[in-house]
């Protein structure tokens, strides 16, 4: 990778961002009268120019609560910037400075990014402007801080002040915005994360146009597919997003999606992990439609689903760890079950479920992390109306691994059971 050429050609497109933020209240003493405010908070970060008329991308957390924002260019000019807009969900912000003829970065694509390829970051770590650090792409599609962003993980040194700066590939293209570090000390420890540039540019387009940034949702809760659950659902490997629950009256339910379905593709994009589904759906515009390809009863089924706007309180996915277990119908699983009372049905909002009264020590159920008080909703997501019907489902699944759908603390999860 030609680092010297990268700095010479694209370094002038990288800016230093300094922020004067809103002050926080000072600590009051016993003699204090009305609360007073401390001095304005000062912070700094990085950014990069995306249009020659002065539009700049940075992180939302760099300019959050800003009173004044200034941009420092490599030609020593310091210009006051206006915050055009920011989006906390993706940690992207757009700034505007009043000038023209600026050098502009080249925009790449996350689709061409390969794990192991060299990368370089330019920014202002600890205020040291236009510092370059290098590394490789360590991984893609990392989940950090529960954001709907498939972060690029690198080992390029990123420290406070690098936030908002560009991550370059060997071709000199920006492939991400440096945003996060993973550290026990507050400084770089070998793990840094960048927002894919495709997502950042889509958000920036909305912000520059004065549009409210929206994300799609379909009203579904999913969990990862473990290797044991993959076998239980007849998959060749652990892939897809396993549907735990669908919102009543929501787009997923209207489309026919149900618990126990495994979503394999969405909008013609492969769903390798459960995190992929909310990210793909979130990238779609509310009011549009898309097609999901789901695995159901060993058959691949296409479902057309409408996209609605993601609400702040929605949980797009609920990753749950699972453990393998062995066993057969409930006696050999180590379970003592009973039907729900009417009060328990009302309190839990379910009609067809069995209560786990106890779990035998060293049993298959215990190894699968089934607990006393869990509600069993069915096998492979299929409900039942009696213990006898539940036993028939277990018998039908006894030739190979099967999956129990549980309800615990108002959260659903599948656990994999593998007969001896």
C-alpha positions as CSV (number, residue, x, y, z in Angstrom):
1,X,0.0,0.0,0.0
2,X,1.4,3.4,-1.0
3,X,1.0,5.3,2.2
4,X,3.1,8.3,1.0
5,X,1.0,8.7,-2.1
6,X,-2.2,8.3,-0.1
7,X,-1.2,11.1,2.2
8,X,-0.1,13.4,-0.6
9,X,-3.2,12.8,-2.7
10,X,-6.0,12.5,-0.2
11,X,-4.6,14.0,3.1
12,X,-5.8,17.5,2.1
13,X,-9.4,16.2,2.1
14,X,-9.2,15.3,5.8
15,X,-10.1,18.0,8.3
16,X,-9.7,18.5,12.1
17,X,-13.0,19.4,13.8
18,X,-13.0,21.3,17.1
19,X,-16.2,21.7,19.1
20,X,-17.2,24.1,21.9
21,X,-20.1,22.2,23.6
22,X,-22.8,23.1,26.2
23,X,-21.4,23.3,29.7
24,X,-22.4,20.9,32.4
25,X,-23.4,22.0,35.9
26,X,-20.5,22.3,38.4
27,X,-20.4,20.4,41.6
28,X,-22.3,22.3,44.3
29,X,-20.9,22.9,47.8
30,X,-22.7,23.4,51.0
31,X,-22.4,27.1,50.7
32,X,-23.6,27.2,47.0
33,X,-26.7,29.3,46.2
34,X,-28.4,28.8,42.8
35,X,-26.8,26.1,40.6
36,X,-24.0,27.4,38.5
37,X,-22.6,26.1,35.2
38,X,-19.0,25.2,34.5
39,X,-17.0,26.4,31.5
40,X,-18.0,25.3,28.0
41,X,-16.9,21.7,27.2
42,X,-14.3,21.5,24.5
43,X,-13.6,18.5,22.3
44,X,-12.2,17.6,19.0
45,X,-12.5,15.0,16.2
46,X,-11.9,14.5,12.5
47,X,-13.9,14.6,9.3
48,X,-13.5,14.5,5.5
49,X,-14.7,16.6,2.6
50,X,-17.3,14.9,0.3
51,X,-18.1,17.8,-2.0
52,X,-15.9,20.7,-3.1
53,X,-18.5,23.3,-2.0
54,X,-17.9,22.5,1.7
55,X,-19.9,19.5,2.8
56,X,-18.1,17.4,5.4
57,X,-18.8,14.0,7.1
58,X,-18.0,13.2,10.7
59,X,-19.5,11.3,13.6
60,X,-22.7,12.4,15.3
61,X,-21.0,12.0,18.7
62,X,-18.3,14.5,17.7
63,X,-20.7,17.4,17.3
64,X,-23.5,16.4,19.7
65,X,-24.6,19.3,21.9
66,X,-22.3,21.7,20.1
67,X,-22.5,25.4,20.5
68,X,-19.7,26.2,18.0
69,X,-18.0,23.9,15.5
70,X,-14.8,24.9,13.6
71,X,-13.1,23.0,10.8
72,X,-9.3,23.2,10.4
73,X,-8.0,22.6,6.8
74,X,-4.5,21.5,5.8
75,X,-3.9,25.0,4.3
76,X,-4.2,26.4,7.9
77,X,-7.6,28.0,7.4
78,X,-10.0,27.7,10.3
79,X,-13.7,28.0,9.2
80,X,-16.8,28.0,11.3
81,X,-19.1,25.1,10.3
82,X,-22.8,24.6,10.4
83,X,-24.2,21.3,11.6
84,X,-26.6,20.4,8.7
85,X,-27.9,17.3,10.6
86,X,-26.9,14.2,12.5
87,X,-28.2,10.7,13.0
88,X,-27.5,9.0,16.3
89,X,-28.6,5.6,15.1
90,X,-25.7,5.4,12.7
91,X,-23.4,8.0,14.4
92,X,-23.2,10.1,11.2
93,X,-23.2,13.9,11.0
94,X,-23.0,16.4,8.1
95,X,-21.2,19.7,8.4
96,X,-21.1,22.6,6.0
97,X,-18.4,25.3,5.7
98,X,-18.7,28.4,3.5
99,X,-16.1,27.9,0.9
100,X,-15.5,26.2,-2.5
101,X,-12.8,24.5,-4.5
102,X,-12.0,22.0,-1.8
103,X,-10.2,18.7,-2.4
104,X,-12.7,15.8,-2.2
105,X,-12.2,12.2,-1.1
106,X,-12.9,9.2,-3.4
107,X,-15.8,7.1,-2.2
108,X,-15.5,3.3,-2.2
109,X,-18.0,0.5,-1.4
110,X,-18.3,-1.9,1.4
111,X,-19.2,-4.7,-1.1
112,X,-15.6,-4.7,-2.4
113,X,-14.0,-4.7,1.1
114,X,-12.1,-8.0,1.9
115,X,-11.0,-9.2,5.3
116,X,-7.2,-9.0,5.4
117,X,-6.8,-6.1,3.0
118,X,-4.6,-3.2,4.1
119,X,-6.2,0.1,5.3
120,X,-5.1,3.4,6.6
121,X,-6.8,6.0,8.9
122,X,-6.1,9.7,8.8
123,X,-7.3,11.9,11.7
124,X,-6.4,13.9,14.7
125,X,-5.7,11.5,17.6
126,X,-5.3,13.4,20.9
127,X,-5.4,16.6,18.7
128,X,-2.4,15.7,16.6
129,X,-3.8,16.8,13.2
130,X,-3.3,14.7,10.1
131,X,-1.9,11.7,11.7
132,X,-1.9,8.5,9.5
133,X,-2.0,5.0,11.0
134,X,-2.3,1.7,9.2
135,X,-3.5,-1.9,9.6
136,X,-5.7,-4.4,7.9
137,X,-9.4,-5.2,7.8
138,X,-9.8,-7.6,10.7
139,X,-13.5,-8.5,10.2
140,X,-16.7,-7.2,8.7
141,X,-20.3,-6.9,10.0
142,X,-19.4,-6.5,13.6
143,X,-22.2,-5.5,16.1
144,X,-21.1,-2.7,18.4
145,X,-23.1,-0.7,20.9
146,X,-26.3,-2.4,19.6
147,X,-26.4,0.0,16.6
148,X,-27.9,-1.0,13.3
149,X,-24.5,-0.7,11.7
150,X,-22.4,-3.6,10.4
151,X,-19.1,-2.1,11.5
152,X,-15.8,-2.7,9.8
153,X,-13.3,-4.0,12.3
154,X,-9.6,-3.1,11.8
155,X,-6.3,-3.0,13.7
156,X,-5.4,0.5,12.5
157,X,-4.6,2.6,15.6
158,X,-7.6,4.7,16.4
159,X,-7.6,7.0,19.5
160,X,-9.7,9.9,20.9
161,X,-9.7,12.5,18.2
162,X,-9.8,10.0,15.3
163,X,-13.6,9.9,15.5
164,X,-15.2,11.0,12.2
165,X,-12.1,10.5,10.2
166,X,-11.8,8.4,7.0
167,X,-10.7,4.8,6.6
168,X,-8.9,4.4,3.3
169,X,-8.3,1.3,1.2
170,X,-5.2,0.7,-0.9
171,X,-6.9,2.4,-3.9
172,X,-7.2,5.6,-1.9
173,X,-11.0,5.2,-1.5
174,X,-12.9,5.9,1.7
175,X,-14.6,2.7,2.8
176,X,-15.6,3.8,6.3
177,X,-15.8,6.5,9.0
178,X,-13.7,5.7,12.1
179,X,-16.1,5.7,15.0
180,X,-15.3,3.3,17.8
181,X,-12.5,1.6,19.7
182,X,-12.7,-1.3,22.1
183,X,-10.5,-0.6,25.0
184,X,-10.1,-1.2,28.8
185,X,-7.9,1.8,29.1
186,X,-9.6,4.4,26.9
187,X,-6.8,4.2,24.4
188,X,-6.1,1.9,21.4
189,X,-5.7,-1.8,22.2
190,X,-5.8,-3.3,18.7
191,X,-9.6,-3.1,18.0
192,X,-11.2,-0.3,16.1
193,X,-14.5,0.0,14.2
194,X,-15.6,2.1,11.2
195,X,-19.1,2.8,9.8
196,X,-19.3,1.4,6.2
197,X,-19.2,4.3,3.8
198,X,-22.4,3.1,1.9
199,X,-24.5,3.5,5.1
200,X,-22.9,6.9,5.9
201,X,-23.5,8.3,2.4
202,X,-27.1,7.2,2.4
203,X,-27.7,8.9,5.7
204,X,-25.7,12.0,4.5
205,X,-27.9,12.2,1.4
206,X,-31.0,12.4,3.6
207,X,-29.5,15.0,5.9
208,X,-28.2,17.2,3.1
209,X,-31.6,17.1,1.5
210,X,-33.4,18.1,4.7
211,X,-35.1,14.8,4.9
212,X,-35.8,13.0,8.2
213,X,-33.7,9.8,8.3
214,X,-36.0,6.8,8.5
215,X,-35.4,3.0,8.7
216,X,-37.5,0.1,7.7
217,X,-39.1,-2.5,10.0
218,X,-41.4,-5.4,9.5
219,X,-42.4,-6.2,13.1
220,X,-40.3,-9.4,13.8
221,X,-38.0,-10.6,16.5
222,X,-35.2,-13.0,15.5
223,X,-32.3,-14.9,17.1
224,X,-29.1,-16.5,15.7
225,X,-29.1,-20.0,14.2
226,X,-26.6,-22.2,16.1
227,X,-25.1,-25.3,14.6
228,X,-27.5,-27.4,16.7
229,X,-30.5,-25.4,15.6
230,X,-29.3,-25.6,12.0
231,X,-29.5,-29.3,12.2
232,X,-32.9,-29.1,13.9
233,X,-34.3,-27.0,11.0
234,X,-32.7,-29.0,8.3
235,X,-30.1,-26.4,7.2
236,X,-26.8,-27.3,5.7
237,X,-25.0,-25.0,8.1
238,X,-25.7,-22.3,10.7
239,X,-27.1,-19.4,8.7
240,X,-30.2,-17.2,8.4
241,X,-32.3,-15.4,11.0
242,X,-34.6,-17.6,13.1
243,X,-38.0,-16.0,13.8
244,X,-38.9,-16.0,17.4
245,X,-42.1,-13.8,17.3
246,X,-44.0,-11.6,15.0
247,X,-45.9,-8.4,16.0
248,X,-49.6,-8.9,16.0
249,X,-51.1,-7.0,13.0
250,X,-47.7,-6.0,11.8
251,X,-46.3,-6.4,8.2
252,X,-44.5,-9.7,9.0
253,X,-47.7,-11.3,10.3
254,X,-49.8,-10.0,7.4
255,X,-47.2,-11.5,5.0
256,X,-47.6,-14.9,6.7
257,X,-44.2,-15.0,8.5
258,X,-44.4,-17.0,11.7
259,X,-42.3,-18.3,14.6
260,X,-40.0,-21.1,13.5
261,X,-39.4,-19.7,10.0
262,X,-35.7,-19.1,9.1
263,X,-35.2,-16.1,6.9
264,X,-32.5,-16.9,4.3
265,X,-32.6,-13.9,2.1
266,X,-34.2,-10.4,2.2
267,X,-34.4,-8.0,-0.7
268,X,-32.3,-10.5,-2.7
269,X,-29.5,-10.2,-0.1
270,X,-28.2,-13.2,1.7
271,X,-28.9,-13.3,5.5
272,X,-25.9,-15.1,7.0
273,X,-26.6,-14.0,10.6
274,X,-29.5,-12.8,12.6
275,X,-27.9,-9.3,12.6
276,X,-28.1,-9.1,8.8
277,X,-31.9,-9.1,8.7
278,X,-32.6,-5.9,10.7
279,X,-29.7,-4.2,8.8
280,X,-31.1,-5.1,5.4
281,X,-34.7,-4.2,6.4
282,X,-33.5,-1.0,8.1
283,X,-31.9,0.1,4.8
284,X,-35.3,0.0,3.0
285,X,-37.7,2.9,2.7
286,X,-40.9,2.7,4.7
287,X,-43.8,2.3,2.3
288,X,-42.0,-0.1,-0.1
289,X,-42.2,-3.8,-0.3
290,X,-39.6,-6.6,-0.4
291,X,-39.4,-10.3,-0.7
292,X,-38.2,-12.6,2.0
293,X,-37.1,-16.2,1.3
294,X,-37.8,-18.3,4.3
295,X,-37.2,-22.0,5.2
296,X,-40.4,-23.6,6.6
297,X,-41.0,-27.3,7.1
298,X,-38.0,-28.1,4.9
299,X,-39.4,-26.0,2.1
300,X,-38.2,-22.7,0.8
301,X,-41.1,-20.2,0.7
302,X,-41.1,-16.6,-0.8
303,X,-43.1,-14.0,1.2
304,X,-43.8,-10.4,0.1
305,X,-43.7,-8.1,3.1
306,X,-44.4,-4.4,3.4
307,X,-41.9,-2.0,5.1
308,X,-43.0,0.3,7.9
309,X,-40.9,2.9,9.8
310,X,-38.8,1.6,12.6
311,X,-39.9,3.0,16.0
312,X,-37.4,4.1,18.6
313,X,-38.5,1.4,21.0
314,X,-38.5,-1.4,18.5
315,X,-36.1,-4.3,19.0
316,X,-35.1,-5.5,15.6
317,X,-33.4,-8.6,16.8
318,X,-32.8,-10.5,20.1
319,X,-29.6,-12.5,19.9
320,X,-29.8,-15.5,22.3
321,X,-27.1,-18.0,23.1
322,X,-28.2,-21.7,22.9
323,X,-26.7,-24.9,24.1
324,X,-27.1,-28.4,22.7
325,X,-28.9,-31.1,24.6
326,X,-30.0,-34.7,24.1
327,X,-33.3,-36.4,24.9
328,X,-36.7,-37.6,23.7
329,X,-40.2,-36.8,24.9
330,X,-40.4,-34.8,28.1
331,X,-39.8,-37.6,30.7
332,X,-36.4,-38.4,29.2
333,X,-35.7,-34.8,28.6
334,X,-35.8,-34.3,32.3
335,X,-38.9,-32.0,32.3
336,X,-42.0,-32.0,34.6
337,X,-44.7,-30.1,32.7
338,X,-48.3,-29.0,33.3
339,X,-50.9,-26.9,31.4
340,X,-51.3,-23.2,32.3
341,X,-54.0,-22.0,34.6
342,X,-56.4,-19.4,33.2
343,X,-54.6,-16.8,35.3
344,X,-51.2,-17.8,33.9
345,X,-52.6,-17.6,30.4
346,X,-53.9,-14.1,31.0
347,X,-50.7,-12.9,32.7
348,X,-48.4,-14.3,30.0
349,X,-50.6,-13.4,27.1
350,X,-50.6,-17.0,25.7
351,X,-53.2,-19.7,25.4
352,X,-51.3,-22.6,24.2
353,X,-48.2,-23.3,26.3
354,X,-46.9,-25.7,29.0
355,X,-45.3,-24.6,32.2
356,X,-42.0,-26.2,33.2
357,X,-42.5,-27.1,36.9
358,X,-39.0,-28.6,37.4
359,X,-35.9,-29.7,35.5
360,X,-34.1,-32.9,36.5
361,X,-30.4,-32.5,37.5
362,X,-27.9,-33.6,34.8
363,X,-30.7,-33.9,32.3
364,X,-30.9,-33.0,28.6
365,X,-33.2,-30.1,29.4
366,X,-30.8,-28.7,32.0
367,X,-27.9,-28.9,29.5
368,X,-30.2,-27.0,27.0
369,X,-30.6,-24.3,29.7
370,X,-34.3,-24.9,30.2
371,X,-35.4,-23.5,33.6
372,X,-38.2,-24.0,36.0
373,X,-40.9,-21.4,35.2
374,X,-40.2,-21.4,31.5
375,X,-43.2,-21.7,29.2
376,X,-42.9,-24.1,26.3
377,X,-44.7,-22.7,23.3
378,X,-44.1,-25.5,20.9
379,X,-41.7,-27.5,18.7
380,X,-40.2,-25.6,15.7
381,X,-42.6,-22.8,16.5
382,X,-45.7,-24.9,16.0
383,X,-48.2,-24.4,18.8
384,X,-50.3,-27.1,20.4
385,X,-53.4,-27.5,22.4
386,X,-52.6,-30.3,24.9
387,X,-49.7,-32.2,26.4
388,X,-50.6,-35.1,24.2
389,X,-50.3,-33.0,21.1
390,X,-46.9,-31.7,22.4
391,X,-45.7,-35.3,22.8
392,X,-46.7,-36.1,19.3
393,X,-44.6,-33.2,18.0
394,X,-41.7,-34.5,20.0
395,X,-42.1,-38.0,18.6
396,X,-42.3,-36.7,15.1
397,X,-39.0,-34.9,15.7
398,X,-37.3,-37.7,17.5
399,X,-35.4,-38.9,14.4
400,X,-33.0,-35.9,14.6
401,X,-32.4,-32.6,16.3
402,X,-35.5,-30.5,17.1
403,X,-36.1,-27.1,18.6
404,X,-38.2,-26.0,21.5
405,X,-39.7,-22.5,21.5
406,X,-39.6,-21.1,25.1
407,X,-41.0,-18.0,26.7
408,X,-39.0,-16.6,29.6
409,X,-39.5,-13.2,31.2
410,X,-41.6,-12.1,28.2
411,X,-38.7,-13.0,25.9
412,X,-38.9,-15.8,23.4
413,X,-35.9,-18.1,22.5
414,X,-35.3,-21.4,20.7
415,X,-33.2,-24.1,22.4
416,X,-31.9,-27.1,20.4
417,X,-32.5,-30.7,21.6
418,X,-30.7,-33.6,20.0
419,X,-31.9,-37.1,20.8
420,X,-29.4,-39.8,21.8
